[in-house]
Amino acid sequence: MPIIAMTREMGSLGRDVAAHLARAHGRKVVYHEIIDQLANKMRLRKSHVARLLEGRAGLWEKLAASETSLSIFTADETFRVLLDRSTGVVRGWGAVHLLSGIPHVIRVRVCAPLELRVERMMERLGTMDREAVEHELMLSDEAHTAITRRHFRVNWRDPEHYEMVLSTERLTAEECAHEVERVMQLPRFQETDESVRAVHNRALEWSIRAELRRDPRTTGASVRLECIDGYVRVNGAVATRAESHEVSEVVSAVAGVKSVDNQLLYNVAGASWLRARA
């Protein structure tokens, strides 16, 4: 079955579209599960992680968290849920862009005009403060823009990043879900052995990156990884032979790794330059 990667835009009814799809296929919508795991890995409160992912964190909250760690651990968790056979829809931080190129993932944006989104959120929140709600929606959209530019170098509003862009101005959530279901039946979006293999390879890469980040010996390592069916090639530069050995040790211990081809160079200047860019 295809997996749906969907944006989160407050007041767009995307939440309702996702719920329709998940219910129709006996699958689950994943968003908060990722936050729970990130909070555990980063030793932060769930609310703190949620604000970081949504671009709402204050200065002190940002200083307390590593942005690089956040992006690596989020990617790792996103691929973990993609491998979970109970997952139907993945929403939230970068899922659309992170899962780009996987044949059985359909990227969907559910949107609506700002004024309509404001009215819906006012009704949902039980408030008459239109100015405050509009301000919150605009802040959310601006944060989304900043995050996707920083991590993926894309403008999330551009339609070419999606297989489907659906407006709920005149379509109901149920009608949008039916349109997505129609596309889900197309042969080109069906899960195949090759598409599953691609997911496993990319999932292993992010698992390795997460372990390298988590281990204090390799947390600053900046390496290139090539993962094919459990066989991992590591390229890049480190300062010493000992650092190279530590990278190999961490990579080898990751579940799913069958062998490691360590091509790291011992280059103090190069390693410093790579770390500066990390």
C-alpha positions in Angstrom: 0.0 0.0 0.0 1.3 3.5 -0.8 2.2 5.8 2.1 1.0 9.4 2.2 3.4 12.2 3.2 1.4 15.3 4.0 2.0 18.9 5.1 0.6 20.4 8.3 -1.1 23.7 7.7 -3.4 24.9 10.5 -7.0 25.4 9.4 -6.5 23.6 6.1 -8.4 20.5 7.2 -5.4 18.4 6.4 -5.8 16.7 9.7 -9.3 15.5 8.7 -8.1 14.3 5.3 -5.4 12.3 7.0 -7.9 10.8 9.4 -10.2 9.8 6.6 -7.4 8.0 4.7 -6.1 6.2 7.8 -9.5 5.1 8.8 -10.4 3.8 5.3 -7.3 1.6 5.2 -7.0 0.6 8.8 -3.7 2.4 9.2 -2.5 5.2 11.6 -1.5 8.8 11.1 1.9 9.5 12.5 3.1 12.8 13.9 3.1 12.9 17.7 4.9 9.5 17.8 7.9 11.1 16.2 7.9 13.9 18.8 7.8 11.4 21.7 10.9 9.5 20.4 12.7 12.8 19.7 12.0 14.0 23.3 13.5 10.8 24.6 16.6 10.9 22.4 17.3 14.6 23.0 16.3 14.6 26.6 13.9 17.4 26.2 10.3 18.0 27.0 7.7 17.0 24.3 6.4 20.5 24.2 10.0 21.8 23.7 10.5 19.4 20.7 7.1 20.3 19.2 8.0 24.0 19.3 11.4 23.4 17.7 9.8 21.3 14.9 7.2 24.0 14.3 9.6 26.9 14.4 8.0 28.3 17.5 10.8 27.8 20.0 12.2 30.8 21.8 15.8 31.9 21.9 16.7 29.9 25.1 14.9 26.8 23.8 16.9 27.0 20.6 20.2 27.4 22.5 19.3 24.3 24.6 19.0 22.1 21.6 21.3 21.2 18.7 19.6 21.9 15.4 21.8 19.3 13.7 20.8 16.7 16.2 17.2 17.6 15.7 17.3 17.1 12.0 19.2 13.9 12.1 17.1 12.3 14.8 13.9 13.4 13.1 14.9 11.9 9.8 15.8 8.7 11.6 12.4 8.5 13.3 10.6 9.4 10.1 12.1 6.4 8.3 11.5 4.2 11.2 7.7 4.9 11.0 7.8 4.5 7.3 9.0 0.9 7.8 6.1 0.3 10.3 3.4 -1.6 8.4 0.7 0.1 10.5 1.6 3.6 9.2 -0.7 5.1 6.6 0.0 8.9 6.7 3.1 10.7 7.9 2.6 14.4 8.7 4.9 17.1 10.1 8.4 18.2 9.9 9.9 17.7 6.4 8.2 14.4 5.7 7.2 15.4 2.2 10.7 16.5 1.3 12.6 13.9 3.3 10.7 11.0 1.6 10.9 12.5 -1.9 12.0 9.9 -4.5 10.5 6.9 -2.8 8.1 5.4 -5.4 5.4 4.3 -3.0 5.2 7.6 -1.1 2.6 10.0 -2.4 3.3 13.6 -1.4 0.2 15.6 -0.7 -0.4 19.2 0.3 -3.8 20.2 1.7 -4.3 23.9 1.7 -6.9 26.7 1.9 -7.0 30.5 1.6 -5.7 32.3 4.7 -9.0 34.0 5.5 -10.8 30.6 5.5 -8.1 29.0 7.6 -8.5 31.9 10.1 -12.2 31.4 10.3 -11.9 27.7 10.9 -9.3 28.1 13.6 -11.4 30.8 15.3 -14.3 28.3 15.4 -12.0 25.5 16.6 -10.5 27.5 19.3 -13.7 29.2 20.4 -12.3 32.7 20.0 -13.4 36.0 18.3 -9.9 37.4 18.2 -9.4 37.3 14.5 -6.1 39.3 14.6 -4.5 37.0 17.1 -5.4 33.9 15.1 -4.3 35.3 11.8 -1.0 36.3 13.4 -0.4 32.7 14.7 -1.2 31.2 11.3 1.2 33.6 9.5 3.9 32.9 12.1 3.4 29.1 11.6 3.7 29.5 7.8 6.8 31.7 8.0 8.4 29.1 10.4 7.6 26.3 7.9 9.2 28.3 5.2 12.3 29.0 7.2 12.7 25.3 8.3 12.3 23.8 4.8 14.7 26.3 3.3 17.3 25.6 5.9 17.1 21.9 5.9 15.9 21.1 2.4 16.7 24.2 0.4 13.2 24.3 -1.1 10.1 26.5 -0.9 7.4 24.2 0.5 4.7 26.2 -1.3 6.0 25.3 -4.8 3.6 22.7 -6.3 6.3 20.7 -8.0 7.2 19.2 -4.6 3.9 17.3 -4.5 2.0 14.7 -6.5 -1.2 16.3 -5.3 -2.2 19.8 -4.1 -5.8 19.9 -2.8 -7.7 23.0 -1.7 -10.4 22.7 0.8 -12.0 26.0 -0.1 -14.6 24.1 -2.2 -13.8 20.5 -1.6 -14.6 18.7 1.7 -12.1 16.8 3.6 -13.8 13.6 2.6 -13.8 14.5 -1.1 -10.0 15.3 -0.9 -9.5 11.9 0.7 -11.3 10.2 -2.1 -9.1 12.0 -4.6 -6.0 10.8 -2.8 -7.4 7.2 -2.7 -7.9 7.3 -6.5 -4.3 8.2 -7.0 -3.3 5.5 -4.5 -4.7 2.9 -6.9 -2.4 3.8 -9.7 0.3 1.1 -10.5 3.2 3.7 -10.4 2.6 4.3 -6.7 2.4 0.7 -5.5 5.0 -0.7 -3.2 7.5 -3.0 -4.9 10.6 -5.0 -3.7 12.8 -2.2 -5.2 10.9 0.6 -3.5 11.0 -1.2 -0.1 14.7 -1.8 -0.7 15.2 1.9 -1.2 13.5 2.7 2.0 15.6 0.2 3.9 18.8 1.6 2.5 17.9 5.2 3.4 16.5 4.2 6.8 19.8 2.5 7.5 21.8 5.6 6.5 19.8 7.8 8.9 20.1 5.2 11.7 23.8 5.3 11.3 23.9 9.1 11.3 21.8 9.1 14.5 24.2 6.7 16.2 27.2 8.7 15.1 25.6 11.8 16.5 24.6 10.1 19.8 28.0 8.6 20.6 30.2 11.2 22.3 33.3 9.9 20.4 31.8 10.6 17.0 29.2 13.3 17.6 31.2 15.8 15.6 32.1 13.5 12.7 31.0 14.7 9.3 31.0 11.7 6.9 29.4 10.6 3.6 27.6 7.3 3.7 26.6 4.8 1.0 24.3 2.1 2.2 23.3 -0.8 0.0 21.6 -3.9 1.5 23.5 -3.6 4.7 26.9 -2.9 3.2 28.1 0.5 4.2 30.9 2.6 2.7 32.1 5.6 4.7 33.9 8.5 3.1 35.2 11.8 4.4 38.0 13.1 6.5 38.9 12.8 10.2 41.9 14.0 12.2 43.4 10.7 13.4 43.4 7.0 12.8 41.8 6.6 16.2 38.8 8.7 15.1 38.5 6.6 11.9 38.4 3.5 14.0 35.8 4.9 16.3 33.5 5.7 13.4 33.9 2.2 12.1 33.1 0.8 15.5 29.9 2.9 15.9 28.7 2.1 12.3 29.4 -1.6 12.7 27.2 -1.8 15.8 24.1 -0.4 14.1 21.4 -3.0 13.6 21.3 -4.0 9.9 24.9 -3.3 9.1 26.6 -6.3 7.6 30.0 -4.8 6.8 31.8 -1.5 6.7 34.2 -0.3 4.0 36.0 2.6 5.8 37.4 5.0 3.2 38.0 7.8 5.7 41.1 10.0 5.2 43.3 11.2 8.1 43.5 14.9 7.4 43.5 17.3 10.3 42.8 20.4 8.1 40.1 18.6 6.2 38.4 17.3 9.3 38.3 20.8 10.8 36.8 22.2 7.6 34.1 19.4 7.5 33.2 20.0 11.2 32.9 23.7 10.6 30.3 23.0 7.9 28.4 20.4 10.0 
